[in-house]
Amino acid sequence: RPLLERNHTRVLNLAFRFGVDRGAAEELAQETFLRVYQARERYRPERPFGAYLLRIATNLCLSRARRLRARKTFVDHDAAGNNSDGRDQPVDDLLREELRARVRQAVATLPERQRLAIVLQRFEGLSYEQVAEALDLTVPATKSLLHRARLSLRDRLEDYRLAG
C-alpha cells in the first residue's frame, strides 16, 4: 500500500504523457501495481524501484499503443483540463502556453519509443540508465534514441522557433 500511495501519481502522469485518457490511465495504473505485486519475487532490491515500476508501466503503455495503433490518437490532457478562458491573461503566459501546446503536439507525433524515451527523461526526470532499463535498451542505444527524438522535435518545432 505505501508503494502504491507514493507512486500512483507517477504512473498516472506517465500514462497521461503517453496520451492515455483518465479512465484508461487509472486502469493502466491498477494493472501496473497488480503486475508489480505478482512479480514481487522477481524484483531485485539492488535496483531502483522507480525504474522497475516505470518499466512495467512503460511496457503496458507500449502494449496499449500497439493495440490502438490503427486509431493513432493523442489526448492533450493539459489543454483539456485547462478551464481558463484566456481573458486578462498576460501575453507572456499565452505565449508560454502556446509553446507548451506545440511541444506536446510535436512529442505526440514522435514514434512511440522515441516519445516514451523523451517522456521518461524530460518529464519524469529519469537518468539515461533508468530510461535504458525502463525501455530494455543499453545506455548507448538510449542516448541514440533520445538524440534522434530531439532532432525530430527540433525539426518539428523549427517554424515556431523561427517565428518567435
C-alpha positions in Angstrom: 0.0 0.0 0.0 2.7 2.6 0.8 4.4 1.9 -2.6 1.1 2.4 -4.3 0.4 5.7 -2.5 3.9 7.1 -3.2 3.9 6.1 -6.9 0.4 6.1 -8.1 0.5 9.7 -9.4 3.9 9.0 -11.1 2.4 6.1 -13.1 -0.7 8.2 -14.0 1.5 11.0 -15.2 3.5 8.6 -17.4 0.3 7.3 -18.9 -1.1 10.9 -19.5 2.1 12.0 -21.1 1.9 9.0 -23.4 -1.5 10.1 -24.5 -3.8 7.9 -22.4 -7.1 9.3 -21.2 -8.0 9.5 -17.5 -10.1 6.3 -17.3 -7.5 4.2 -19.2 -4.7 5.8 -17.2 -6.4 4.6 -14.0 -6.8 1.1 -15.5 -3.1 1.1 -16.6 -2.0 2.2 -13.1 -4.0 -0.6 -11.5 -2.6 -3.1 -13.9 0.9 -1.8 -13.2 0.6 -2.3 -9.5 -1.0 -5.7 -9.9 1.9 -6.8 -12.0 4.4 -5.4 -9.5 2.6 -7.4 -6.8 2.5 -10.6 -9.0 6.2 -10.2 -9.8 7.4 -9.3 -6.3 9.6 -12.4 -6.1 11.5 -11.4 -9.2 12.2 -7.8 -8.0 15.9 -7.3 -7.3 16.2 -4.8 -4.4 19.6 -3.6 -5.5 17.9 -2.0 -8.5 15.9 1.3 -8.1 12.2 0.6 -7.5 11.1 3.6 -9.5 12.8 2.4 -12.7 11.4 -1.1 -12.1 7.9 0.3 -11.7 8.2 2.6 -14.7 9.4 -0.2 -16.8 6.3 -2.2 -16.1 4.1 0.9 -16.8 6.1 1.6 -19.9 5.6 -1.9 -21.2 1.8 -1.6 -20.6 1.8 1.8 -22.4 3.6 0.3 -25.4 1.3 -2.7 -25.5 -1.8 -0.4 -25.3 -0.3 1.7 -28.1 0.2 -1.3 -30.3 -3.4 -2.4 -29.8 -4.7 1.1 -30.7 -2.2 1.8 -33.4 -4.9 2.0 -36.1 -6.6 4.9 -34.3 -3.3 6.8 -33.6 -4.8 9.4 -31.3 -3.2 11.6 -28.7 -5.2 13.2 -26.0 -3.9 16.6 -24.9 -4.8 16.3 -21.2 -3.2 19.6 -20.2 -5.3 21.5 -22.7 -8.4 19.5 -22.0 -8.1 20.3 -18.3 -7.5 24.0 -18.8 -10.6 25.8 -17.7 -9.2 29.3 -18.3 -11.0 31.3 -20.9 -7.8 33.3 -21.6 -9.3 36.7 -20.6 -7.0 39.0 -18.7 -4.1 36.6 -19.1 -0.7 38.3 -19.8 0.7 37.8 -23.3 3.8 36.0 -21.9 1.5 33.4 -20.3 -0.3 32.9 -23.6 2.9 32.5 -25.5 4.2 30.0 -22.9 1.0 28.0 -23.1 1.2 28.1 -26.9 4.8 26.8 -26.8 3.7 24.0 -24.4 0.9 23.0 -26.7 3.2 22.9 -29.7 5.8 20.9 -27.8 3.1 18.4 -26.6 1.8 18.2 -30.2 5.4 17.6 -31.5 6.1 15.0 -28.9 2.8 13.2 -29.8 4.0 12.8 -33.4 7.2 11.0 -32.4 7.5 7.3 -32.9 6.3 5.6 -29.7 9.8 4.5 -28.4 11.2 8.0 -29.0 8.1 9.5 -27.4 8.4 7.3 -24.4 12.1 7.9 -24.0 11.5 11.7 -24.1 8.7 11.4 -21.6 10.7 9.3 -19.2 13.8 11.5 -19.4 12.4 15.1 -19.7 9.1 14.8 -17.9 9.7 12.0 -15.4 13.4 13.1 -14.8 14.9 9.7 -15.2 18.6 9.3 -16.0 19.9 7.7 -19.2 20.5 4.5 -17.2 17.0 4.5 -15.8 15.4 5.2 -19.2 17.6 2.4 -20.7 16.3 0.0 -18.0 12.7 1.0 -18.5 12.9 0.5 -22.2 15.1 -2.6 -22.0 17.9 -0.9 -24.0 21.6 -0.3 -23.5 22.7 3.2 -22.4 24.3 4.0 -25.7 21.1 2.8 -27.6 19.1 5.0 -25.2 21.3 8.0 -25.9 21.0 7.5 -29.6 17.2 7.1 -29.3 17.0 10.3 -27.3 19.3 12.1 -29.8 17.0 11.1 -32.7 14.0 12.2 -30.8 15.5 15.6 -30.0 16.5 16.1 -33.7 12.9 15.2 -34.7 11.5 17.6 -32.2 13.8 20.4 -33.3 12.7 19.9 -36.9 9.0 19.8 -35.9 9.4 23.0 -33.9 11.6 24.9 -36.4 8.8 27.0 -37.7 7.8 28.1 -34.2 11.4 28.8 -33.3 11.9 30.9 -36.4 8.7 32.8 -35.8 9.5 33.5 -32.2 
